[in-house]
Amino acid sequence: MSAERIPDSAPAAALFPEYETLYDLIASEVEGLTDEQLDWTSDKWGWAEWSIRRQMSHMASLLYRWMAVRWAETLFPGGDAGVDDLQNIAMSANDRAMDVRYHDMDVILDKLREGIEMAQAVLAERTAGFLRANTIVTEYNPERALVVSAHPHGIEMNAAAGTETTTLEATFRHMYFEETTHLYNIQRLKRAQSLPTISEVPEVGYWMLDGWDRSEP
């Protein structure tokens, strides 16, 4: 059943069953890597400016930033998601990644797993209609046009009003698209180091867009 045909009364988890396998998909790709491999970067390609470790830190952080910060008032009573050290996980000055104290890969993986579990809990507790009905409004940014084009619905850009309106459903789709795209980047970083890749990256998300940089080492 396509997402469009899932009734509003259905559990929101029916819209995003892929979250059930997301952690294993990602974790298996970084298992057994050395610190040198995790921290390798290159200025030869734009996607290689962030190391595997940095990619993973961002992948964990963004889940908390969306759910526990931007959507906190809607998703959690009183706006408190109950996340310890939320400031350093979701709002660190470390350029959209967790604070440098979250450096060890086992720690990053723990935070990623907990973030995905938070997403699964929200999806289990809410209906599809709830995700479709709730929106947030952010500042219009024309540079996001390519990213927005990946969404079949749920994001409305209004240049005249200077706003971008996003449903909670589109937010969960965005988080998943971010995860798959950064997983694809991790695989390119591994290929650049002549390392074998493990996972089959789902062919959905921003990395599949026409115009996306899919250059290879």
C-alpha positions as CSV (number, residue, x, y, z in Angstrom):
1,M,0.0,0.0,0.0
2,S,1.4,3.4,-1.0
3,A,1.7,6.1,1.7
4,E,-1.0,8.1,0.0
5,R,-3.5,5.3,0.4
6,I,-2.8,4.6,4.1
7,P,-5.8,6.0,6.0
8,D,-5.4,8.8,8.6
9,S,-6.6,6.4,11.3
10,A,-3.7,3.9,10.7
11,P,-0.7,3.9,13.0
12,A,1.9,6.3,11.7
13,A,4.4,3.4,11.7
14,A,2.6,2.2,8.6
15,L,3.9,5.2,6.7
16,F,7.5,4.4,7.6
17,P,8.2,0.7,8.1
18,E,11.8,1.3,7.0
19,Y,12.7,2.7,10.4
20,E,12.6,-0.8,11.8
21,T,15.7,-1.9,9.8
22,L,17.5,1.5,9.6
23,Y,19.9,1.0,12.6
24,D,21.2,-2.4,11.4
25,L,21.6,-1.0,7.9
26,I,23.8,1.8,9.1
27,A,25.7,0.0,11.9
28,S,26.8,-2.9,9.7
29,E,28.5,-0.5,7.4
30,V,30.9,0.9,10.0
31,E,31.5,-2.3,12.0
32,G,35.2,-3.1,12.5
33,L,36.6,0.1,11.0
34,T,39.8,1.5,12.5
35,D,40.1,5.1,13.8
36,E,42.2,5.9,10.8
37,Q,39.5,4.7,8.4
38,L,36.8,6.4,10.4
39,D,38.6,9.8,10.3
40,W,39.9,9.7,6.7
41,T,39.0,12.8,4.6
42,S,40.0,14.2,1.3
43,D,39.8,17.6,-0.5
44,K,39.4,15.8,-3.8
45,W,35.6,15.5,-3.6
46,G,33.1,17.6,-1.7
47,W,31.5,14.5,-0.1
48,A,34.8,13.5,1.3
49,E,35.3,16.7,3.4
50,W,33.4,15.0,6.3
51,S,34.9,11.7,7.6
52,I,32.9,8.6,8.2
53,R,32.9,9.5,11.9
54,R,31.6,13.0,11.2
55,Q,28.9,11.6,8.9
56,M,27.8,9.2,11.6
57,S,27.7,12.0,14.2
58,H,25.5,14.1,12.0
59,M,23.2,11.2,11.3
60,A,22.7,10.7,15.0
61,S,22.4,14.4,15.9
62,L,19.8,15.3,13.2
63,L,17.2,12.8,14.6
64,Y,17.2,14.6,18.0
65,R,17.4,18.1,16.4
66,W,14.2,17.5,14.5
67,M,12.2,15.5,17.0
68,A,13.4,16.8,20.4
69,V,14.0,20.4,19.4
70,R,12.0,21.6,16.4
71,W,9.0,19.3,17.0
72,A,9.3,19.0,20.8
73,E,6.2,21.0,21.7
74,T,4.1,18.8,19.3
75,L,5.6,15.4,20.2
76,F,6.4,15.6,23.9
77,P,4.4,16.8,26.9
78,G,5.6,20.2,27.9
79,G,8.2,20.1,25.1
80,D,10.6,17.9,27.1
81,A,11.7,14.8,25.2
82,G,13.6,13.5,28.2
83,V,17.0,13.4,26.4
84,D,20.0,13.9,28.6
85,D,22.5,16.5,27.4
86,L,20.2,17.5,24.5
87,Q,22.2,20.7,24.0
88,N,25.4,18.8,23.1
89,I,23.7,16.1,21.1
90,A,21.3,18.2,19.0
91,M,22.4,21.9,19.2
92,S,26.2,21.7,19.5
93,A,28.3,24.4,17.9
94,N,30.0,21.5,16.1
95,D,28.4,22.2,12.7
96,R,25.3,20.0,12.8
97,A,27.1,17.1,14.5
98,M,27.2,16.1,18.2
99,D,29.7,17.8,20.5
100,V,33.2,16.4,20.3
101,R,32.8,14.6,23.6
102,Y,30.6,12.1,21.6
103,H,33.6,10.9,19.6
104,D,33.9,7.2,20.2
105,M,32.1,5.2,17.5
106,D,30.3,3.0,20.1
107,V,28.9,6.1,21.7
108,I,27.8,7.5,18.4
109,L,26.1,4.3,17.5
110,D,24.3,4.2,20.9
111,K,23.0,7.7,20.2
112,L,22.0,6.8,16.7
113,R,20.1,3.7,18.0
114,E,18.4,5.8,20.7
115,G,17.4,8.4,18.1
116,I,15.9,5.8,15.8
117,E,14.1,4.2,18.7
118,M,12.6,7.6,19.6
119,A,11.4,7.9,16.0
120,Q,9.9,4.4,16.2
121,A,8.1,5.3,19.5
122,V,6.6,8.4,18.0
123,L,5.4,6.5,14.9
124,A,3.9,3.8,17.1
125,E,2.1,6.3,19.3
126,R,0.7,8.6,16.7
127,T,-1.6,8.1,13.7
128,A,-0.9,8.8,10.0
129,G,-3.4,11.6,10.2
130,F,-1.5,13.2,13.1
131,L,1.7,13.3,11.0
132,R,-0.2,14.8,8.0
133,A,-2.1,17.4,10.0
134,N,0.7,19.0,12.0
135,T,3.1,21.5,10.4
136,I,6.0,23.7,11.3
137,V,7.0,26.9,9.4
138,T,10.6,27.9,8.7
139,E,12.3,30.6,6.6
140,Y,12.1,30.2,2.9
141,N,15.4,29.2,1.3
142,P,15.5,28.9,-2.5
143,E,18.7,26.7,-2.2
144,R,16.5,24.0,-0.8
145,A,14.5,23.6,-4.0
146,L,16.4,20.5,-5.1
147,V,16.0,18.7,-1.7
148,V,12.3,19.6,-1.5
149,S,11.7,18.1,-5.0
150,A,12.5,14.7,-3.5
151,H,9.2,14.9,-1.5
152,P,6.0,13.9,-3.3
153,H,4.0,16.1,-0.8
154,G,4.2,17.6,2.6
155,I,6.6,20.6,2.0
156,E,5.3,23.9,0.6
157,M,7.7,26.7,-0.4
158,N,6.2,30.1,-0.5
159,A,8.7,32.7,-1.9
160,A,6.2,35.5,-1.6
161,A,5.6,34.9,2.1
162,G,9.2,33.9,2.7
163,T,8.1,30.7,4.4
164,E,8.5,26.9,4.1
165,T,5.8,24.8,5.6
166,T,6.6,21.2,6.5
167,T,4.3,18.5,7.8
168,L,5.5,16.0,10.4
169,E,5.1,13.3,7.8
170,A,7.5,15.1,5.5
171,T,9.9,15.5,8.5
172,F,10.1,11.8,9.1
173,R,10.6,11.3,5.3
174,H,13.4,13.9,5.4
175,M,15.1,12.3,8.3
176,Y,15.1,8.9,6.5
177,F,16.3,10.6,3.3
178,E,19.2,12.2,5.2
179,E,20.2,8.8,6.7
180,T,20.2,7.0,3.3
181,T,22.1,9.9,1.7
182,H,24.8,10.0,4.3
183,L,25.1,6.2,4.3
184,Y,25.8,6.5,0.6
185,N,28.5,9.0,1.4
186,I,30.0,6.6,3.9
187,Q,30.2,4.0,1.2
188,R,31.9,6.4,-1.1
189,L,34.4,7.2,1.7
190,K,35.0,3.5,2.1
191,R,35.5,3.0,-1.7
192,A,38.0,5.9,-1.7
193,Q,40.0,3.9,0.9
194,S,39.6,0.7,-1.1
195,L,37.4,-0.8,1.6
196,P,34.5,-3.1,0.8
197,T,31.0,-1.9,1.4
198,I,28.4,-4.0,3.2
199,S,24.9,-2.6,3.0
200,E,22.6,-2.1,0.1
201,V,21.7,1.5,0.3
202,P,17.9,2.0,-0.4
203,E,17.5,3.8,-3.7
204,V,15.5,6.6,-2.1
205,G,16.5,10.0,-0.7
206,Y,18.4,13.0,-1.8
207,W,21.3,11.0,-3.3
208,M,19.0,9.7,-6.0
209,L,18.0,13.1,-7.3
210,D,19.0,14.3,-10.8
211,G,21.6,16.9,-10.2
212,W,22.9,15.4,-7.0
213,D,26.7,14.9,-6.9
214,R,27.2,11.2,-7.3
215,S,30.9,11.4,-8.3
216,E,32.9,8.3,-7.3
217,P,36.6,7.8,-6.3
